[in-house]
Amino acid sequence: MSLGAIDPALLLAALLVAATPILLAAIGELVAERAGVLNLGVEGMMITGAICGFAAAVETGSPALGFLAAAAGGGRWRCSLPG
């Protein structure tokens, strides 16, 4: 198979790296749905958490505070949704 200048092994590795966060969110949503909870805001929670975590990590220089801010930002987004 000729993909030109694209190395198939690097392409597969990049696809796996890019798909991992979505896969983790899908597994979490699957567990929630099996418990009877419908959550359609998974991607929004991920984006909000990523933005909050990045901003906190850059401002404080601490990855641990960035992680906590990401969890708090994603959780806050979930708590602010109606229903």
C-alpha positions as CSV (number, residue, x, y, z in Angstrom):
1,M,0.0,0.0,0.0
2,S,1.5,3.3,-1.1
3,L,0.6,6.3,1.0
4,G,3.2,8.6,-0.5
5,A,5.3,10.2,2.2
6,I,3.1,9.0,5.1
7,D,4.6,6.2,7.2
8,P,1.7,3.8,8.0
9,A,3.2,3.0,11.5
10,L,3.4,6.7,12.4
11,L,-0.2,7.2,11.1
12,L,-1.5,4.4,13.2
13,A,0.3,5.7,16.3
14,A,-1.0,9.2,15.7
15,L,-4.6,7.8,15.3
16,L,-4.3,5.9,18.6
17,V,-3.0,8.9,20.4
18,A,-5.8,11.2,19.0
19,A,-8.5,8.6,19.7
20,T,-7.6,7.8,23.3
21,P,-9.4,10.8,25.0
22,I,-12.6,10.2,23.0
23,L,-12.4,6.5,23.8
24,L,-12.1,7.1,27.5
25,A,-15.1,9.5,27.4
26,A,-17.1,7.0,25.5
27,I,-16.4,4.3,28.0
28,G,-17.4,6.6,30.9
29,E,-20.6,7.5,29.1
30,L,-21.3,3.8,28.5
31,V,-21.0,3.1,32.2
32,A,-23.3,6.1,33.0
33,E,-25.9,5.0,30.5
34,R,-25.9,1.5,31.9
35,A,-26.7,3.0,35.3
36,G,-29.7,4.8,33.7
37,V,-28.2,8.4,33.4
38,L,-28.3,10.1,30.1
39,N,-25.4,12.6,29.7
40,L,-25.2,14.3,26.3
41,G,-22.5,16.8,27.4
42,V,-19.5,14.6,27.5
43,E,-17.6,16.5,24.9
44,G,-18.4,19.8,26.4
45,M,-17.2,18.7,29.8
46,M,-14.0,17.5,28.2
47,I,-13.4,20.8,26.4
48,T,-14.2,22.8,29.5
49,G,-11.9,20.7,31.7
50,A,-9.1,21.0,29.1
51,I,-9.4,24.8,29.0
52,C,-9.6,25.2,32.8
53,G,-6.7,22.8,33.3
54,F,-4.5,24.4,30.7
55,A,-5.1,27.9,32.1
56,A,-4.5,26.9,35.7
57,A,-1.3,24.9,34.8
58,V,0.1,27.9,32.8
59,E,-0.8,30.5,35.4
60,T,0.5,28.5,38.4
61,G,3.2,26.4,36.7
62,S,1.9,23.3,38.6
63,P,0.6,20.3,36.7
64,A,-1.1,19.1,39.8
65,L,-3.1,22.3,40.1
66,G,-3.9,22.1,36.4
67,F,-5.2,18.6,36.9
68,L,-7.4,19.7,39.8
69,A,-8.7,22.7,37.8
70,A,-9.5,20.4,34.9
71,A,-11.5,18.1,37.1
72,A,-13.3,21.1,38.8
73,G,-14.0,22.8,35.4
74,G,-15.5,19.7,33.9
75,G,-17.5,18.9,37.0
76,R,-18.7,22.5,37.2
77,W,-19.9,22.3,33.6
78,R,-21.9,19.1,34.4
79,C,-23.5,20.7,37.5
80,S,-24.5,23.8,35.6
81,L,-26.5,21.9,32.9
82,P,-30.3,21.9,33.3
83,G,-31.9,18.7,34.3
